[in-house]
Amino acid sequence: MVKRKRRALSAMMVMVLSISMGLNAGATSISDAEKKAGELESQKSAVEAEKASLTDQINKITTQMTDTQTKIETKREEVTKAEDNLISAKVAENTQYENMKLRIKYMYESGNTQFVEMLVESKNLAELVSTAEYVSQMSSYDRGMLTEFQDTVAEVTKQEDSLKKEYNALTGLQDTLVTQQAEVQAVLDENNVKLADLESQIGENAATLAQLQKEAEAAAAAAAEAAAAAASGGGGSSFDSSSVVVSGNGEFTNPCPGASYISSEFGEYRSESDPAHKGMDFAASTGTPTYAAAAGTVLIANYSSSAGNWVVIDHGNGIVTKYMHHSAICVSAGQTVSKGQQIGAVGTTGYSTGPHLHFQVELNGSAVNPRNYL
């Protein structure tokens, strides 16, 4: 008999050790996935920073293009005005030149007789001098006006050439900006493709990590259950789902009749992060059996980082009970349980400061005082 117990205990310890080795291997995979997640997020941040920089460049180029286009339109109007001024100046120059040619032709065809007659017909010396001076002034006027118009044409031509150079420089700048915009946009498009690829990789890695964590939680629950069974003597499972333990006179049976005392009541202040306790804490030694408070369907029976090994049971009519921090659980999701049926053993898994059962009752999604049902 002793030998059989020893063999059973040895087999149980081997199983626990195997599960622990599996957990270590899983932890390595989770660590790798978490490391990869960090690397991918770092790469994503770098690509997003590059995207922001490229977008800023495009915005600046677009603004510069808009300003340049405005300057081009203004310069085009100035060139058009200069061209009109040049035409007007050339018309005036040509008109003055034609008038001067007519006067010269007239004087040539008439010879000097006309001029001599004008002098002879003068009544006195003053009129003679005045007539001679008039003829001289007319000639001087023609030469002066022609020179002035020629200077105006030269000035307007120079101005027009300068405006055309500025216009050509602006259009060249606009072409350069268009090229730069296309180049930056091409890089930005590549950046967006890279970012989409990284986001896809991040999503795939997150799914892998979630799966690894789920597997690790299941393995941890199995290890805890095996360890609890081994600690009880190794003669088999410490759970007895065939017997029903019902105590108390309330609608619900006591979920942990083996508890030493109630260490925390519903609604009491415990810390800033937990100002109103949502359940009752049954202080008990590790391995103390826990029971379903009423018949129902198991919704959850696995590991949670905060609740540890926990069980959630739906009793219908909006009533749900939660049992947290087990060292091991002996029911599974989807299973129907009876009132007083064992569902696990007290522990201190998850966010817990010592062995106890956190028992929580919810009505239509809101926590209510369990004592109203016990």
C-alpha positions in Angstrom: 0.0 0.0 0.0 2.8 2.4 1.0 4.7 1.5 -2.2 1.6 2.2 -4.3 1.2 5.6 -2.7 4.9 6.3 -3.3 4.6 5.3 -6.9 1.5 7.5 -7.3 3.2 10.4 -5.6 6.3 10.0 -7.8 4.1 9.9 -10.9 2.3 13.1 -9.7 5.6 14.9 -9.1 6.8 13.9 -12.6 3.6 15.3 -14.1 4.1 18.6 -12.1 7.7 18.8 -13.2 6.7 18.2 -16.9 4.0 20.9 -16.7 6.6 23.3 -15.1 9.1 22.6 -17.9 6.3 23.3 -20.4 5.5 26.6 -18.6 9.2 27.6 -18.8 9.3 26.8 -22.5 6.0 28.8 -22.9 7.5 31.7 -21.0 10.4 31.8 -23.4 8.0 32.0 -26.3 6.0 34.7 -24.6 9.2 36.6 -23.8 10.2 36.4 -27.5 6.8 37.5 -28.6 6.8 40.4 -26.1 10.3 41.4 -27.2 9.2 41.3 -30.9 6.2 43.4 -30.0 8.5 46.0 -28.4 10.8 46.0 -31.5 7.8 46.3 -33.9 6.3 49.2 -31.8 9.7 50.9 -31.9 10.0 50.5 -35.7 6.4 51.7 -36.0 7.2 54.8 -34.0 10.2 55.6 -36.2 8.2 55.1 -39.4 5.4 57.3 -38.0 7.9 60.0 -37.1 9.3 59.8 -40.6 5.8 60.0 -42.0 5.1 63.2 -39.9 8.3 64.7 -41.2 7.5 63.8 -44.9 4.0 65.2 -44.4 5.4 68.4 -43.0 7.7 68.7 -46.1 4.8 68.2 -48.5 2.8 70.8 -46.6 5.7 73.3 -46.8 6.2 72.6 -50.5 2.5 73.0 -51.2 2.5 76.3 -49.4 5.5 77.5 -51.3 3.9 76.3 -54.6 0.8 78.3 -53.8 2.9 81.4 -53.0 5.0 81.0 -56.1 1.9 80.6 -58.3 0.5 83.8 -56.9 3.8 85.6 -57.7 3.7 84.1 -61.2 0.2 85.4 -61.8 1.3 88.9 -60.6 4.5 88.8 -62.7 2.5 87.7 -65.7 0.3 90.8 -65.3 3.3 93.0 -65.0 4.9 91.5 -68.1 1.6 92.1 -70.0 1.5 95.7 -68.8 5.1 96.2 -69.8 4.4 94.8 -73.3 1.5 97.2 -73.6 3.7 100.1 -72.5 6.4 99.2 -75.0 3.9 99.1 -77.8 2.5 102.5 -76.8 6.1 103.9 -76.6 7.0 102.5 -80.0 3.8 104.0 -81.5 4.6 107.4 -80.0 8.2 107.1 -81.3 7.1 106.2 -84.8 4.4 109.0 -84.8 7.0 111.6 -83.9 9.5 110.1 -86.4 6.9 110.3 -89.2 5.9 113.9 -88.3 9.6 114.9 -88.3 10.1 113.2 -91.7 7.1 115.1 -93.1 8.4 118.5 -92.0 11.9 117.7 -93.3 10.4 116.5 -96.6 8.3 119.7 -96.8 11.3 121.9 -96.2 13.3 120.0 -98.7 10.7 120.1 -101.4 10.0 123.8 -100.8 13.7 124.6 -100.7 14.8 127.6 -98.8 12.3 129.9 -100.6 9.6 129.4 -98.0 12.0 130.2 -95.2 13.3 133.2 -97.2 9.8 134.5 -97.9 8.9 134.2 -94.2 12.0 136.3 -93.3 11.3 138.9 -96.1 7.7 139.3 -95.1 8.7 140.2 -91.6 7.7 143.7 -90.8 10.5 144.5 -88.4 13.6 143.0 -86.9 11.7 141.6 -83.9 9.3 139.6 -86.1 12.3 138.5 -88.2 14.1 137.1 -85.2 10.9 135.6 -83.9 10.3 133.7 -87.1 13.8 132.4 -87.4 13.7 131.3 -83.7 10.3 129.5 -84.3 11.8 127.5 -87.2 14.8 126.6 -85.1 12.6 125.6 -82.1 10.5 123.3 -84.3 13.6 121.5 -85.5 14.9 121.3 -81.9 11.5 120.0 -80.7 11.4 117.2 -83.2 14.9 116.1 -82.3 14.2 116.3 -78.6 10.9 114.4 -78.8 12.4 111.7 -81.0 15.2 111.2 -78.5 12.8 111.1 -75.6 10.6 108.5 -77.2 13.6 106.4 -78.1 14.8 106.6 -74.5 11.3 105.6 -73.3 11.3 102.6 -75.7 14.8 101.5 -74.5 13.7 101.8 -70.8 10.4 99.9 -71.3 12.3 97.2 -73.3 14.8 96.8 -70.5 12.0 96.6 -67.9 10.2 94.0 -70.0 13.3 91.9 -70.3 13.8 92.1 -66.5 10.2 91.1 -65.9 10.4 88.2 -68.3 13.6 86.9 -66.6 11.8 87.0 -63.2 8.8 85.3 -64.7 11.0 82.5 -66.2 12.8 82.1 -62.8 9.4 81.8 -61.0 8.1 79.2 -63.5 11.4 77.3 -63.1 11.0 77.3 -59.4 7.4 76.1 -59.7 8.6 73.2 -61.9 11.3 72.3 -59.3 8.7 72.4 -56.5 6.4 70.1 -58.5 9.3 67.6 -58.9 10.2 67.8 -55.2 6.5 67.3 -54.2 6.3 64.2 -56.4 9.6 62.8 -55.0 8.5 63.4 -51.3 5.0 61.9 -52.1 6.7 58.8 -53.5 8.7 58.4 -50.3 5.6 59.0 -48.3 3.7 56.3 -50.2 6.5 53.8 -49.5 6.4 54.9 -45.9 2.6 54.2 -45.7 3.2 50.7 -47.2 5.9 50.1 -44.6 3.6 51.3 -41.8 0.7 49.1 -43.0 3.1 46.1 -43.0 4.3 46.9 -39.5 0.8 47.2 -38.2 -0.1 43.8 -39.8 3.0 42.3 -38.2 2.0 43.9 -34.8 -1.5 42.4 -35.1 -0.2 38.9 -36.0 2.3 39.1 -33.1 -0.4 40.3 -30.7 -2.6 37.3 -31.7 0.4 34.9 -31.2 1.2 36.5 -27.8 -2.5 36.2 -26.7 -2.5 32.6 -27.7 0.7 31.9 -25.9 -0.6 33.6 -22.8 -3.8 31.6 -22.9 -1.8 28.4 -23.2 0.4 29.4 -20.3 -2.6 30.2 -18.2 -4.1 26.8 -18.9 -0.8 25.2 -18.1 -0.5 27.2 -14.9 -3.9 26.1 -13.8 -3.1 22.5 -14.5 0.2 22.8 -12.6 -1.6 24.3 -9.7 -4.2 21.6 -9.7 -1.5 18.9 -9.9 0.5 20.5 -7.2 -2.5 20.7 -4.9 -3.2 17.0 -5.6 0.4 16.1 -4.9 0.4 18.1 -1.7 -2.7 16.2 -0.5 -0.9 12.9 -0.5 -0.7 11.8 -4.1 -3.4 9.2 -3.7 -5.5 10.8 -6.4 -7.6 14.0 -6.9 -8.5 16.0 -3.8 -11.8 17.0 -5.5 -15.0 15.1 -4.8 -17.7 16.3 -7.2 -20.0 13.5 -6.3 -20.9 14.9 -2.9 -22.8 18.1 -2.3 -22.2 20.4 0.7 -25.0 22.8 1.5 -24.9 25.0 4.6 -26.9 28.0 5.8 -30.6 28.9 5.4 -30.3 31.5 2.6 -31.0 31.3 -1.1 -27.3 30.5 -1.6 -25.2 28.0 0.3 -21.9 29.1 1.9 -19.3 28.9 -0.8 -16.5 28.2 1.7 -17.8 26.6 4.9 -14.3 25.7 5.9 -13.2 29.3 6.1 -11.7 30.6 9.4 -13.4 34.0 9.2 -14.6 36.8 6.9 -11.5 38.9 6.2 -13.3 41.6 4.2 -16.9 42.5 3.8 -18.8 43.9 0.8 -18.5 47.6 0.3 -15.7 48.3 2.8 -12.8 50.6 2.0 -9.5 48.9 1.5 -7.3 51.2 -0.6 -7.5 54.0 -3.1 -7.5 51.5 -6.0 -10.3 49.5 -4.2 -12.4 52.0 -2.3 -15.5 49.8 -2.2 -14.9 46.1 -2.0 -17.2 44.3 -4.5 -17.5 40.9 -2.6 -16.8 39.0 0.6 -13.4 37.5 1.4 -13.4 34.0 3.1 -10.0 33.6 4.8 -9.0 29.9 4.7 -6.0 27.7 4.3 -4.8 26.8 0.9 -6.6 23.7 -0.5 -9.9 24.4 1.5 -12.8 23.3 -0.8 -15.0 25.9 -2.4 -18.6 25.2 -3.6 -21.1 26.6 -6.1 -23.5 28.9 -4.2 -26.4 27.7 -6.4 -27.0 25.6 -9.4 -26.1 27.1 -12.7 -23.9 27.1 -15.8 -20.1 27.7 -15.6 -19.2 30.6 -17.9 -15.5 30.9 -17.0 -13.1 28.5 -15.5 -9.5 29.6 -16.2 -6.7 31.9 -15.1 -6.8 35.7 -14.9 -3.9 37.9 -14.0 -6.0 39.8 -11.4 -8.5 37.1 -10.3 -6.1 34.2 -10.5 -7.8 30.8 -11.0 -11.4 31.8 -11.1 -14.9 30.5 -11.8 -17.9 32.4 -13.0 -21.4 30.8 -12.8 -24.6 32.0 -14.4 -27.6 31.2 -12.3 -30.2 32.8 -14.6 -32.5 35.8 -13.9 -29.5 38.1 -14.2 -27.7 36.6 -11.2 -24.0 35.7 -11.6 -21.5 34.6 -9.0 -17.7 34.9 -9.1 -15.1 32.8 -7.2 -11.5 34.1 -7.3 -7.9 33.2 -6.3 -8.2 29.4 -6.3 -5.1 27.2 -6.0 -6.9 24.9 -8.4 -10.4 24.5 -10.0 -12.3 21.3 -10.9 -15.0 22.5 -13.3 -14.8 23.7 -16.9 -16.7 26.3 -19.0 -20.0 25.1 -20.2 -20.4 22.7 -17.4 -23.7 22.6 -15.4 -23.1 22.5 -11.6 -25.4 21.8 -8.7 -25.9 23.9 -5.6 -23.1 22.9 -3.1 -21.0 21.1 -5.8 -17.2 21.5 -5.3 -15.7 23.8 -7.9 -12.2 24.4 -6.6 -9.8 24.9 -3.7 -8.8 28.0 -1.9 -5.5 29.6 -2.9 -3.8 33.0 -3.4 -3.4 33.2 -7.1 -3.7 36.5 -9.1 -3.8 39.8 -7.2 -4.0 38.4 -3.6 -2.2 39.1 -0.3 -3.0 35.7 1.2 -5.0 32.5 0.9 -8.7 33.3 0.7 -11.8 33.0 -1.5 -13.2 36.2 -3.0 -16.9 35.6 -3.4 -18.8 38.1 -5.5 -22.5 38.3 -6.4 -23.8 40.4 -9.4 -27.3 41.3 -10.3 -27.8 42.5 -13.9 -24.1 43.3 -14.1 -23.8 45.2 -10.8 -22.1 43.9 -7.7 -24.5 43.4 -4.7 -24.0 42.3 -1.1 -23.6 38.5 -0.9 -25.0 38.5 2.6 -28.4 39.2 1.0 -28.3 35.8 -0.5 -26.5 33.7 2.2 
